[in-house]
Structure formats: C-alpha cells, structure tokens
Amino acid sequence: MPYLSKLIEGYRRFREKNWERQRERWAELAEGQSPKVMILSCADSRTDPAQIFDARPGEMFVVRNIAALAPPYETTRGHHGVSAALEFAVTQLKVGEILVMGHGLCGGCAAALTGQFDDTEPGEGHFIADWVRMLDEARDQVRGRYEKLDREAFLEMEREAVKVSLANLRTFPWLARREQAGELKLHGAHFSIAEGRLYLLDEAEGSFRPV
C-alpha cells in the first residue's frame, strides 16, 4: 500500500475523532494563532514536540531541522528559513519563550562528530555537511575530551549542540534585546528516546537535569 493511503487513513481518523472533539478549538484557530512558545527541534521522525509535550493545536510554534540548530544572525540576502521562522515567531507572534530541544541518537550530531559527510559531492551529503559545520568548534572540544567516540561522546555532542543553538539565538539583535528586557526567555532541553525522558539545561551550571 502506498504510504499516502496510510496518511489518508490517519486523516480520516483525525477528522472523525480529534477534529470533532475539538471543534471549538479549531474554530478559534480559524481566526488566527497566538502560541506562547516556539520549539526548535530536530526533524527526526521520533521526536515530535507535539507528542512529547502533549500539546493542543495552536499551542506551539514549531520549527524542525537537522540537529535542532539555530544558525547565527546573518545580514546577507538568501534563503534563511530558520532565521525567517525565528523572526516571525519573535517579532510577529511575540512568543514569550523559545525552547531548543535536542535528542538522543541524533544523526545530525553524529554526522558533525564523525565528519561522515565531509568532502561529499552535491546530492551525496554536502548540504548536511555545510549545515552541521555550525558545530565544528563544539565537535573539536568533544573530540578532545574523548579518546574513543563512544555513546557518552555522542550524548555530549548532542547536548553541546543545544548550547551552540542558544548562543546563536543570542546573536539576533531583536531577540537579544527582548531577552535582556525580560520579554523573552530561552531554554535548552534534551530528549532521551531510549528513556522517554526530558532533560532541561541549567545554563548557570551548564548541565542537563531530568524533569
């Protein structure tokens, strides 16, 4: 069966059950959206923020990409998809919080740590390599602390990536101003797929603690 057929079956279940149960909610959303939080998470199929946080439609503005990375602020013209989403969430929707959520067994972080896609040709991984190059400095630090790239090294890479994204978010002037004024809060988290457990970053200590 083509997978589109499975998607249509899922849509029908949604239409008959979820949509019907929340008709008033959907009627409200038809007038516009006003989420209070933005989630920046990985595109990994196992880490759906709406499911992890048991959120209702319209509660979260979600952007997903490889390794849940926020790029640094740039003024060059181009196709800055994540930056455009950040700009929309912060300046137009005026979200009050942004949560960067990394996760366990992240392929993007693994690619950064191992250099799997370095020196690849177009169509073979060079977009991935260019994207995770944002983690080069963090990768070098992790490699310097581990003689062998074991599971602990990959876990540290995943958590360092969250810290890189938070640092990059603070390079956006209109975002940094709002944080300094107390109008916006930034958070970091790591979701363990194996445990089904969320860990929140304590930025003062630089450590992740289970919720």
N, C-alpha and C positions, 0 to 999 in steps of 0.2 A: 504494500500500500504506500503510495507517495506520501511524504510527510505532511504535505499540505492538507491532505484528508484528515490527518490526526489533529492538525491545527483547527480545522473547521469543526471537528467533533468537540474540541475543547471550547471553541467559541460558542457552540450551541449550549453546552453545559453552563457556561458563564451567563449566557443570555437567559436561560431558564431559571437559574438559581441565584447567582451573585447579583446580577443586574436587577433582577426582580426584587430581591431582598433590600437593595439599597437604592431604590428608585428616587427617593427624596434626595439622597446624596448626589446622584448623577444629575438630577435637576438643578441642584446648586452649582455643580461644576460646569454645567452648560452656560452659566453666566460668567465664568472666569475661574482662575485659580489663585490661591493665596497660601502656598506652602510656607511653613516657618523655617524649614531646614533644607539644606542641599546636601545630598550624599554623593561623594565622589568615590566610586568603587571600580573594581575590575570588571571587565567584560566576561570573565569566566562564567560558564553556564551553571556552576554550582553555588554561586554566591549572589543570589538575587536579594537586594536590600529589602524589597517589599515583603518578601517571605521571612527573612531573618528578623525584621522588626515588626512583623505582623501589622503592617500599615494599611490604612484605608486609602482608596483612590483620592488623589489630590493632597495627601499629607506631606509628601516628599518630592522635591525636585531632584531627579537622579541623573547623573552623568556617568557613563561607564566607558572605560577604555582599557588598553593593555596596562596591567600592573597598577591601576588606580593612580596614575601620575598626573600631577598638575605641572604644566610647563612654567618656566619663568616668564615674567612680563616682557613682552616684545612690542616694539612700535612699528616694525616692518609690516607692509601690506602682505596679505597672504590668506591662506585658509586655516585660520586658528580656531578650530572647532571647540576645543575645550575652553579656551580663553573667552570665546563668544558666549558659551554657556555660563561661565562664571560671571561675566559682565551682566548678562540678562538676569541671573538669579540675584546678584547683589544690588545692582543699580535699578532694576525694573521691578522685580518681585519683592525686593528688600527682605530677603531671608535674614533671620537673626542668628543662624548658626550654620556652620559648614562642618561636616564630618568626613574625613578621609578614612576609608576603610580598606586596608589591605587584607590579605587572606593567606592561609596555608596552602602549600603545594602550588604556588603561583608560577605559571610558565614564563610570564614576562620577567619576573625577578630572577628566575633560574637562568633565562637567556642572558640577562645582564651579568650575572655572577660567573657563568661559564664562558661567555663570549661565543655562544653557539652560532649566532648569526653574523658575526663579524666577517667582513670581506665577502659578503654574499652579493650575488648579481640581482638586478631588478627582477621581481617576481619570485625570488627564492628566499626572501627574508630581509632585504635591505631596509624596508620600511620599519620592521620590528627593530632592527639593529639601531637605526637612527633614533627611534623613539626611546628605547631603553638606555641610550647613551647619556641620558639625564642622570643616570645612576652610576656613572663611571667613578666619581670620587668615592661614593659610598662603597662601591664594589671593591675598590683598591683597599679601603680600610678593612673590610670584612676579610678579604684575602690575606691581608697582613696579620690578622688575628687567628687565622685557622690554617694549620698545615695541610689539612685534608678537607675537601668540600663535602662535609657530612651533613646530616639533617639539621644539626644546630647551626651550621653556617648558612644554610638556605633560609632557616627561620629568621636569623639575624638580618639577612639581606631583605627579607620581606618587611621586617619592622623598620629597618633603616629607610626603606623606600617611602614609608608613611611620613617619616621625619623630613625627607627631601621634599615631598609634596607640600607639607606645611610651610617649609622655608620658602619654597617657590611661590606659594599663595601670598606670602607677605611681601613679595616684590611688586605686586599690583598696587599702585598708589591709592586708588579709590577703595580698595579692600583694606589696606593697612590703616588708612585714616579712620575707617569705620570701627576697626578692631580697637584702635587706640582710644577712640571716643566711647567705647563700651557699647556700641550699637551692633557689634558682630562678634561672635565667639567661634574660635576654631578648635576642632577636636581631632584626635587621631585614634584609630582603632585597628585591631587585627582580629579576623575571624578564623578560628581553627575549624577547618572542615572535619577533621578526624574526631574532634571532641564536640563539635556543635556548640562551641563556647566563644563568647566575645571577650576580648581583652581591650581595655581602654588605656590610652597613653597618658601617663603623668609627665607632662613636659618638664616640670621642675626637676624631677628625678631622672627623666629620660628612660623610664621603664614602663612596661605594659602590665596591667593588673587585671585579673579576671573579674568580670561583672558578677 
